């Protein structure tokens, strides 16, 4: 199993998040999904909602407005129109 997940959250304007994390939870179109290291690859559309990611003992939350998520090779890439901090 790999040492964490590389998370990137990208809007048309800027790269919002670019860091190694332990876990990612996001609002998929078919329901919320979680990603841990070693997860199988997939691509999904996102609903408006909360993306949570954990690093060490802390959890960070941001709000995304739709978009797409790709999980591949212990990397989660989220492309969204807009991000708001919680």
SVG drawing of the C-alpha trace seen along z (x, -y; Angstrom):
<svg xmlns="http://www.w3.org/2000/svg" viewBox="-27 -32 32 34">
<polyline fill="none" stroke="black" stroke-width="0.4" points="0.0,0.0 1.2,-3.5 2.1,-6.3 -0.9,-8.5 -2.8,-10.0 -1.9,-13.0 -4.9,-15.3 -5.4,-18.1 -8.5,-20.3 -8.5,-22.5 -10.8,-25.3 -10.6,-27.2 -8.8,-30.0 -6.3,-28.2 -5.0,-25.1 -6.8,-25.2 -5.3,-22.1 -2.1,-20.2 -0.9,-18.0 -0.4,-14.5 -3.3,-13.4 -4.4,-10.2 -8.1,-10.0 -10.5,-11.8 -14.3,-11.8 -16.2,-13.5 -19.9,-13.9 -20.2,-11.7 -23.2,-11.9 -24.3,-8.4 -23.5,-9.2 -20.6,-10.1 -17.4,-8.0 -14.2,-7.6 -10.7,-7.0 -7.8,-5.5 -4.4,-4.5 -4.5,-1.6 -8.1,-2.4 -9.1,-1.1 -9.1,-3.6 -12.3,-5.4 -13.8,-8.6 -17.1,-10.1 -19.1,-13.3 -19.5,-15.3 -22.6,-16.8 -22.5,-20.1 -21.3,-19.3 -18.5,-18.9 -15.1,-17.4 -13.3,-16.2 -9.7,-15.2 -7.7,-14.0 -4.0,-14.5 -2.5,-13.3 -5.1,-14.0 -6.8,-16.9 -9.7,-17.1 -10.2,-19.9 -13.6,-20.6 -14.3,-22.5 -17.4,-23.0 -17.3,-22.1 -19.9,-23.1 -20.1,-20.0 -17.3,-18.8 -15.4,-15.6 -13.1,-13.4 -10.5,-11.0 -8.9,-8.4 -5.7,-6.7 -2.4,-5.6 -3.0,-7.0 -3.9,-10.4 -7.3,-12.1 -7.8,-14.9 -10.9,-17.0 -11.9,-19.5 -14.7,-21.9 -16.1,-25.3 -15.9,-26.8 -14.6,-26.1 -15.6,-27.6 -13.9,-27.1 -16.0,-25.8"/>
</svg>
